[in-house]
Amino acid sequence: MNEQITFYTNPMSRGGIVHWMLEEIRQPYEVKVVEYGPAMKSAEYLAINPMGKVPALCHGDRIVTEAAAICAYLADAFPEAGLAPKPTERADYYRWLFFAAGPLEAAVGAHACGLDPDEKQQATLGFGSLKATLNTLAIAVTNHRYIAGDRFSAADVYVGSHIGWGMQFGTIDSRPEFVEYWNGLKDRPTHQRSEQFMREAIANQKNP
């Protein structure tokens, strides 16, 4: 698949997850930074993502939004990168990729907004509680270098990003098992390159 890859992002967004994934697939791509405010809600950008949010990815005439979906798409679109297990070995891969995209992100987001459900509400909500969600995630990464088998995968990009950022900004506890898992991922050159882009883009915003 040699079609153009265009990546819409903002350095202060979940786009950093996709940027890391793009570095992992080792394919050329174009970055378009979309500023928060009118640009993100413009008719031009809403035609790409009606939610008016980043990240978004255009691959030829195909559009993918939602960071977890983009990671899964890229892993399948570029199998030579080896970022998805064999189809018969994807149980943990799908489980934890979408656990992070669903219960984890919802639980962390709700708590950050001051919304901590009571026992009755926990029975209704898919994530239950932040404590239950983090306890489950801790079990998934304990004594596992990679979350979905013996090889690095797109699930590590997504789950690792949430754990790393969460500990950095205090929305996820710095539990020893989270620290150990993240330490095994954060120094990958691909991650470092995406982080460097973010630092430079933020600096450019401050010093136009």
Buried (B, 14 or more C-beta within 10 A) or exposed (E): EEEEBBBBBBBEBBBBBBBBBBBBBEBEBEBBBBEEEEEBEEEEBEEBBEEBBBBBBBBEEEBBBBBBBBBBBBBEBBEEBEBBBEEEEBEBBBBBBBBBBBBBBBBBEBBEEEEEBEEEEBEEBEBBBBEEBBEBBBEBBEEBBBBBBEEBBBBBBBBBBBBBBBBEEEBBEEBEBBBBBBEBBBEBEBBEEBBEBBEEBEEEEEEE
